[in-house]
Amino acid sequence: MMTFFSSQVTLLKPFKIRQRQQIIALALSMLTPMQKIALRILKLLLLTPVFLSLAYIEGWFLLPVLLITGMAYPLLTTPVEIKFAKGHLQQAIAEFTQGE
């Protein structure tokens, strides 16, 4: 099942939104260098068609399209980041709760 929001992750349900974001950031920092490279390449592959399609829009119509694209950016990248972070969530939660 694809996870689009951090609130859908069972391990993160007891935490508030900011805490979930911090835990995911901690989990992403625990990725190996190869996993980080794979994450960045996958995000690039997802975003390239979106931004290439913007090259065909001209004039003032580009402004609202850019705003919509900017707002949609997290909707495209967050599920991928959560998927990569899931393997390190237990350790990230332990480190987060230890730091409080």
NUDRENNU-601494 format. One record per residue (C-alpha): x, y, z. Coordinates in steps of 0.2 Angstrom, whole numbers, padded with zeros to 4 digits, always signed. Example, Ala and Ser with C-alpha at 12.3 -4.5 7.8 and 13.67 -1.06 7.14 Angstrom:
% NUDRENNU-601494
+0062-0022+0039+0068-0005+0036
//
This chain:
% NUDRENNU-601494
+0000+0000+0000+0006+0017-0005+0008+0029+0010+0005+0047+0005+0005+0056+0022+0015+0053+0037-0001+0051+0047-0004+0035+0038+0011+0027+0045+0006+0016+0060+0022+0019+0070+0020+0038+0068+0002+0039+0073+0005+0044+0092+0016+0059+0086+0011+0077+0081+0014+0083+0063+0030+0092+0067+0037+0077+0077+0032+0065+0062+0042+0077+0050+0057+0077+0062+0057+0058+0064+0056+0055+0045+0070+0068+0043+0080+0058+0056+0076+0041+0047+0081+0049+0030+0098+0054+0038+0101+0036+0043+0100+0030+0025+0116+0023+0017+0125+0034+0004+0118+0022-0010+0100+0023-0003+0102+0042-0003+0108+0042-0021+0093+0031-0026+0081+0042-0017+0087+0057-0026+0087+0049-0043+0070+0042-0040+0063+0060-0035+0072+0067-0050+0064+0054-0062+0047+0059-0054+0049+0078-0056+0058+0079-0073+0042+0076-0083+0032+0088-0073+0045+0102-0075+0049+0098-0093+0030+0100-0097+0031+0118-0090+0043+0123-0104+0028+0122-0116+0018+0135-0106+0020+0153-0111+0015+0170-0105+0006+0174-0088-0002+0158-0089+0014+0150-0082+0013+0159-0065-0003+0150-0059+0004+0133-0066+0020+0136-0057+0011+0139-0041+0001+0123-0043+0017+0114-0047+0026+0121-0032+0011+0115-0021+0010+0098-0029+0029+0095-0026+0027+0088-0008+0013+0077-0015+0025+0069-0027+0040+0067-0016+0033+0063+0001+0027+0045-0003+0044+0041-0010+0053+0048+0006+0042+0039+0017+0045+0023+0008+0064+0025+0010+0062+0030+0028+0051+0016+0034+0066+0004+0036+0074+0016+0049+0058+0022+0058+0061+0012+0074+0078+0018+0076+0073+0036+0072+0059+0035+0084+0070+0029+0098+0083+0043+0095+0069+0056+0094+0061+0051+0110+0078+0049+0119+0082+0067+0114+0066+0074+0122
//
